[in-house]
Amino acid sequence: MISWYVGNDDHHQQVEVGTPWSIALPDTANRTSVSKALLVVTAADDEATCRIIVDGKVTVERTSNKVAACAENLPKP
């Protein structure tokens, strides 16, 4: 299962997804800051990795057994 939200966006979730999984979201020019959160949960005790990439650079990456969570709050450049 993968769960995510960006800024004030509604919560999104996908169940039974294949890996690797990714989503690209457009930039919002009028924001002052944007919070991002990503949660990855595996069905077994497999290793899970979440990664947030902004402008081609990994800004947050976490790996753990069964559950991995990434979150950040970036100010507008």
C-alpha positions as CSV (number, residue, x, y, z in Angstrom):
1,M,0.0,0.0,0.0
2,I,1.2,3.5,-0.8
3,S,-0.3,6.6,0.7
4,W,0.6,10.3,0.0
5,Y,-0.3,13.9,0.2
6,V,1.2,17.2,-1.0
7,G,0.4,20.5,0.6
8,N,-3.3,20.9,1.3
9,D,-4.1,18.2,-1.3
10,D,-6.5,15.4,-0.3
11,H,-5.0,12.2,1.0
12,H,-4.4,9.6,-1.8
13,Q,-3.9,5.9,-1.5
14,Q,-3.2,2.9,-3.7
15,V,-3.4,-0.7,-2.6
16,E,-1.6,-3.7,-4.2
17,V,0.8,-1.7,-6.3
18,G,3.7,-3.1,-8.2
19,T,7.2,-1.9,-7.6
20,P,9.0,0.3,-8.4
21,W,6.1,2.8,-8.1
22,S,6.4,6.5,-8.7
23,I,4.3,9.6,-9.3
24,A,5.2,13.0,-10.7
25,L,3.4,16.1,-9.4
26,P,3.5,19.5,-11.1
27,D,5.1,22.5,-9.2
28,T,2.7,25.1,-7.8
29,A,4.2,28.5,-8.4
30,N,2.1,30.4,-5.9
31,R,2.9,28.4,-2.8
32,T,4.8,29.7,0.1
33,S,5.6,26.2,1.4
34,V,4.5,22.7,0.5
35,S,4.4,19.8,2.9
36,K,5.0,16.4,1.4
37,A,4.4,13.0,2.9
38,L,4.7,9.4,1.6
39,L,4.0,6.2,3.5
40,V,5.0,2.7,2.0
41,V,3.7,-0.5,3.7
42,T,4.5,-4.0,2.5
43,A,2.2,-7.0,3.0
44,A,5.0,-9.2,4.4
45,D,8.1,-8.4,6.4
46,D,9.8,-7.2,3.2
47,E,12.0,-4.1,3.1
48,A,10.1,-0.9,2.1
49,T,11.7,2.3,0.8
50,C,10.2,5.8,0.3
51,R,11.9,8.6,-1.5
52,I,10.9,12.2,-2.3
53,I,12.7,13.8,-5.2
54,V,12.5,17.5,-5.9
55,D,14.1,19.0,-9.0
56,G,16.0,15.7,-9.7
57,K,17.5,15.6,-6.2
58,V,16.6,13.1,-3.5
59,T,15.5,15.3,-0.5
60,V,14.3,12.5,1.8
61,E,14.8,8.7,1.7
62,R,14.0,6.1,4.3
63,T,14.2,2.3,4.3
64,S,12.8,0.0,6.9
65,N,11.2,-3.4,7.3
66,K,7.5,-3.5,6.5
67,V,6.9,0.3,6.8
68,A,8.8,3.4,5.5
69,A,7.7,7.0,5.9
70,C,9.1,10.2,4.4
71,A,7.9,13.7,5.1
72,E,9.2,17.2,4.5
73,N,8.2,20.9,4.4
74,L,10.1,22.9,1.8
75,P,10.0,26.7,1.6
76,K,9.4,28.2,-1.8
77,P,12.8,28.9,-3.5
